[in-house]
């Protein structure tokens, strides 16, 4: 069972969403989901720690927002088809997905 995130950790996540940037102290690169291999089971989404909340279901695919992903292996450990990889060459998230992230964060508050 997942441990609930502290209010401080959730506040830090809200700051990362507002700034649309990764935490400066994260040393690992974010993860990415290879959509051609993903079976959209949402196991990774459920396994992602709440203080990061980096994984989103967009209907036909599941995506990781690199600015919210610390690079921890929690999602990798949950994935039944091993479709999650380190993303050394990540690109910033587009505005459309950020709108989805912001709406999701508002509903959770």
trRosetta pair geometry for C-beta under 8 A, 3 or more apart (Angstrom, degrees):
i j d omega theta_ij theta_ji phi_ij phi_ji
2 46 7.6 -150 -31 164 138 71
2 47 7.4 -175 -80 -133 120 37
2 49 7.0 176 -157 -114 113 56
2 50 7.0 118 150 -24 130 98
3 49 7.8 -7 61 -133 84 98
4 50 6.4 -9 -153 28 49 152
5 9 4.3 -119 -177 88 104 127
5 10 5.2 125 110 -53 123 88
5 13 7.6 24 153 -14 162 135
5 49 6.7 109 -76 164 106 88
5 50 3.8 -133 -15 89 118 108
5 51 4.0 161 -128 -59 129 79
6 9 4.6 97 55 5 80 101
6 10 7.1 -149 93 -2 43 86
6 51 7.4 21 35 -87 70 118
7 10 5.6 -54 -146 41 35 111
7 11 6.2 43 151 -26 65 105
8 11 5.5 -53 -149 33 31 115
8 12 6.6 34 151 -20 63 102
9 12 5.6 -50 -151 33 34 113
9 13 6.6 37 148 -20 63 101
9 50 7.5 91 112 98 122 85
9 51 3.5 -52 164 -119 123 117
10 13 5.4 -48 -151 33 37 115
10 14 6.5 42 149 -21 65 101
10 50 6.9 -24 -85 138 95 103
10 51 6.5 -100 -64 -112 51 63
11 14 5.5 -49 -150 34 34 114
11 15 6.6 39 148 -21 63 101
12 15 5.5 -50 -151 33 35 115
12 16 6.6 36 150 -19 65 101
12 23 7.2 21 171 -91 117 122
12 51 7.0 22 65 -170 111 96
13 16 5.7 -52 -151 34 35 111
13 17 6.5 36 150 -19 65 103
13 50 7.9 -93 -34 146 162 61
13 51 5.9 -164 -48 -173 119 47
13 52 6.7 -176 -104 -118 115 14
13 53 5.8 64 -161 32 147 114
13 68 6.8 47 -147 -141 90 102
13 105 7.9 -168 127 -121 104 120
14 17 5.6 -51 -150 35 34 113
14 18 6.4 33 152 -18 65 105
14 105 6.6 137 -110 -173 78 135
15 18 5.6 -54 -146 38 32 111
15 19 6.0 13 160 -3 67 112
16 19 6.0 -63 -138 51 28 99
16 20 7.6 96 163 -83 56 11
16 21 6.3 -120 -148 70 70 54
16 22 6.9 28 -144 -118 118 23
16 23 6.4 -55 -89 -54 123 77
16 67 6.1 168 170 146 104 94
16 68 5.9 132 119 -100 135 68
17 20 7.1 19 -173 -72 29 54
17 68 7.2 25 -73 -84 77 113
17 98 7.8 146 -162 -154 77 86
17 101 5.9 -161 -134 138 109 117
17 102 6.4 146 171 -91 120 70
17 105 5.6 61 -156 -55 175 164
20 67 5.8 -27 -177 -173 50 172
20 92 7.4 54 155 -163 109 110
20 93 7.0 -131 -159 55 101 106
20 98 6.2 -12 -108 -119 118 136
21 67 5.6 -114 -144 -149 8 115
22 26 5.6 -88 164 42 112 136
22 30 7.2 -129 -99 -53 134 112
22 66 7.0 -50 -68 138 118 76
22 67 5.0 -129 -58 -143 68 54
22 68 7.8 -123 -104 -43 69 18
22 69 7.8 -43 -113 59 109 58
23 26 4.8 101 72 -22 93 103
23 70 7.1 -2 34 -105 122 89
26 70 5.1 -141 -123 -143 124 70
26 71 6.3 135 179 11 112 112
27 71 7.7 -106 79 57 54 148
28 70 6.7 61 60 148 109 62
28 71 2.8 -166 108 112 113 151
28 72 7.4 133 61 -56 150 39
28 86 7.7 -101 179 -131 96 109
29 71 5.6 115 73 -101 31 128
29 86 5.5 85 75 -177 112 93
29 87 5.7 -147 144 74 114 56
29 88 5.1 -116 -64 -97 176 46
29 90 6.6 167 -175 -7 103 116
30 54 7.4 -157 -148 -175 114 150
30 64 6.4 172 163 133 113 123
30 66 3.7 179 45 -141 164 79
30 67 7.8 -32 -68 -29 150 21
30 69 3.6 89 -141 83 101 122
30 70 7.7 91 -104 40 70 9
30 71 5.6 -108 -97 -71 28 77
30 86 8.0 140 92 -156 33 55
30 87 5.2 -25 85 55 80 112
30 90 5.3 42 49 -60 114 161
31 54 7.9 110 48 111 97 140
31 64 5.3 -66 87 158 82 176
31 69 5.5 -131 29 -177 77 145
31 71 6.4 144 -34 -122 79 48
31 75 6.2 -175 84 61 161 130
31 76 6.8 -144 -124 -52 148 99
31 84 5.2 15 175 177 126 102
31 85 6.7 149 -158 78 75 30
31 86 6.3 -59 -106 -101 62 37
31 87 6.1 106 -171 -3 14 100
32 64 5.7 -143 -111 49 38 121
32 66 7.4 -14 -75 -76 87 102
32 84 7.1 168 81 -152 34 61
32 85 5.7 -25 61 65 84 82
32 86 7.8 25 17 131 84 12
32 87 3.8 91 -21 -67 112 127
32 90 6.8 -178 -59 -97 116 96
33 38 5.3 39 168 -70 113 137
33 44 7.0 177 -89 63 124 168
33 55 7.8 84 -36 -131 131 105
33 61 7.6 161 101 176 128 97
33 62 5.6 -36 101 93 175 87
33 63 6.3 -138 38 -116 119 36
33 64 5.7 135 -14 -11 93 99
33 83 5.9 45 -161 120 74 99
33 84 5.5 -30 -97 -98 66 75
34 37 4.4 35 97 24 110 112
34 38 6.5 169 83 -31 55 89
34 83 4.7 -123 53 -173 91 89
34 84 7.6 -149 6 -78 79 26
34 85 6.3 51 -35 0 105 116
35 38 5.3 -50 -135 24 37 119
35 61 4.8 -17 -129 -135 118 131
35 62 7.9 168 -108 47 80 59
35 63 8.0 -13 -75 -83 108 79
37 81 6.0 -177 157 132 92 120
37 82 7.7 -60 152 88 137 60
37 83 3.6 179 101 -114 113 116
38 61 6.6 88 78 -145 142 79
38 62 5.9 -150 180 40 149 101
38 81 7.0 158 -119 71 33 133
38 83 4.7 -163 -72 104 65 158
39 80 7.4 -44 39 70 131 106
39 81 5.6 120 -6 -17 110 148
39 83 7.9 157 -4 -5 70 145
40 57 7.3 93 -157 -136 93 101
40 60 7.3 -90 -87 179 151 32
40 61 6.6 -110 -88 -119 110 31
40 62 5.7 160 -119 -21 66 104
41 80 6.5 13 37 25 162 117
41 81 8.0 137 2 -3 126 109
42 45 4.4 -44 -163 35 77 122
42 46 6.0 75 140 -19 86 97
42 57 5.8 -16 -100 -75 108 129
42 62 6.4 178 -92 -93 58 140
43 46 6.0 -60 -151 41 32 107
43 47 6.0 23 153 -15 67 116
43 78 4.3 -169 146 151 99 104
43 79 6.0 157 85 -95 118 38
43 80 6.2 98 13 -14 161 91
44 47 5.6 -64 -143 44 30 108
44 48 6.3 44 156 -40 66 97
44 55 5.4 -160 123 -139 97 165
44 62 6.5 127 60 141 119 145
44 64 7.9 -71 144 -71 135 104
44 75 3.8 45 -153 -157 95 101
44 76 7.9 46 -117 -52 105 28
44 78 5.4 162 -89 82 46 117
44 79 5.3 18 -67 -73 104 91
44 84 6.2 143 -110 -63 143 141
45 48 6.1 -41 -150 11 28 114
45 55 4.4 -143 -101 111 64 120
45 56 7.2 102 -116 -91 115 13
45 57 5.9 -23 -74 -42 159 96
45 62 6.2 -115 -47 -148 111 127
45 75 7.9 50 -46 -120 27 109
46 78 7.0 -169 73 -171 86 156
47 74 5.0 -177 148 151 95 90
47 75 5.3 146 87 -101 113 48
47 77 6.8 -163 -179 72 148 87
47 78 3.4 -151 -36 -31 158 154
48 52 5.8 -106 173 81 98 110
48 53 6.4 120 121 -106 119 25
48 54 5.6 -140 -164 43 142 78
48 55 4.5 172 -27 13 152 114
48 74 5.9 129 -110 97 37 123
48 75 5.3 11 -74 -68 83 103
49 52 5.1 74 72 15 86 100
49 53 7.8 -83 100 -41 50 54
49 72 7.0 14 7 67 122 152
49 74 5.7 146 -26 -13 87 172
50 53 5.7 20 -159 -58 42 96
52 68 5.6 120 178 156 72 84
52 69 6.2 65 -179 -112 126 37
52 70 5.5 -104 -100 -7 130 100
52 72 7.2 -150 -37 26 156 119
53 68 6.2 -68 82 173 64 137
53 105 7.9 118 119 -92 149 88
54 64 5.3 27 137 -158 104 81
54 65 5.2 -138 -161 53 71 79
54 66 7.7 64 -164 -91 122 14
54 68 3.7 178 -103 103 82 101
54 69 3.9 117 -170 -71 163 73
54 70 7.7 -152 -35 -1 145 64
55 62 6.3 15 -177 174 101 103
55 63 7.2 172 -148 89 59 37
55 64 5.3 -30 -95 -97 74 70
55 65 7.7 -154 -75 10 25 76
55 69 8.0 74 -53 -86 73 105
55 75 6.2 136 -53 -103 144 139
56 62 7.1 174 88 -155 38 62
56 63 5.6 -17 61 61 87 84
56 64 8.0 155 18 -94 72 24
56 65 6.6 47 -2 -28 115 104
56 97 7.3 152 62 -162 149 98
56 100 6.2 109 174 127 155 124
56 101 6.7 -103 -61 -86 149 75
56 104 6.8 -143 -118 -27 116 166
57 61 8.0 -178 -153 102 52 33
57 62 5.3 -29 -102 -103 63 82
58 61 5.5 -6 59 67 103 74
58 62 7.2 170 17 -96 76 27
58 63 5.9 22 -9 3 122 111
58 97 7.6 -57 -85 -114 134 92
58 100 6.9 -10 -103 -155 94 169
63 97 6.8 -78 95 -132 149 138
64 68 7.9 -144 180 68 70 94
64 69 5.2 38 171 -64 113 142
64 75 7.3 -159 -91 46 126 175
64 84 7.6 88 -35 -137 141 104
64 87 7.8 180 82 -6 128 143
65 68 4.5 44 88 21 107 111
65 69 6.6 166 81 -23 52 93
65 93 5.1 4 -145 -81 88 149
65 97 6.5 175 -97 143 103 125
65 98 8.0 112 -134 -88 132 62
65 101 6.0 51 -73 -87 162 138
66 69 5.4 -60 -136 35 37 114
66 87 6.3 -101 -103 86 121 139
66 90 4.1 133 -118 -180 163 148
66 91 7.7 128 20 59 149 33
66 92 7.6 -117 62 -114 118 30
66 93 6.6 -177 33 -48 82 94
67 92 7.2 39 -52 -139 115 69
67 93 5.9 -91 3 0 114 118
68 101 7.5 -172 -34 -143 143 137
71 86 7.2 39 -145 -127 99 88
72 75 8.0 107 91 6 78 80
73 76 4.5 -59 -163 44 78 120
73 77 5.7 81 136 -29 93 98
74 77 6.0 -60 -155 32 28 111
74 78 6.8 16 154 -12 62 110
75 78 5.8 -65 -153 40 36 108
75 79 6.3 45 153 -38 70 103
75 84 5.4 -176 117 -136 107 170
76 79 5.9 -47 -147 17 31 116
76 82 7.7 39 -161 -129 78 63
76 84 4.9 -137 -93 84 71 124
79 82 5.9 134 110 -77 115 27
79 83 6.0 -141 -178 35 138 71
79 84 5.1 -179 -33 0 159 114
87 90 4.3 73 130 -66 116 96
93 97 5.0 -102 -179 80 107 125
93 98 5.7 127 115 -57 116 89
93 101 7.6 41 142 -18 156 143
94 97 5.5 90 63 14 76 99
94 98 7.1 -139 104 -6 38 93
95 98 5.4 -57 -145 38 36 114
95 99 6.4 44 155 -26 68 99
96 99 5.9 -50 -158 26 30 113
96 100 7.0 29 146 -15 61 103
97 100 5.3 -50 -155 35 42 115
97 101 6.3 45 147 -22 69 102
98 101 5.3 -49 -145 35 37 115
98 102 6.2 38 155 -20 68 105
99 102 5.8 -54 -146 37 29 110
99 103 6.4 28 155 -17 64 107
100 103 5.9 -56 -147 38 28 109
100 104 6.3 28 155 -19 63 109
101 104 5.8 -59 -150 38 27 111
101 105 6.3 27 153 -20 64 108
102 105 5.6 -53 -146 35 31 112
102 106 6.5 34 154 -22 64 104
103 106 5.7 -51 -149 32 32 113
103 107 6.7 31 154 -17 63 104
104 107 5.9 -55 -152 35 32 110
104 108 6.5 27 152 -18 65 109
105 108 5.8 -59 -148 37 32 110
105 109 6.6 41 153 -33 65 103
106 109 5.8 -49 -152 20 32 115
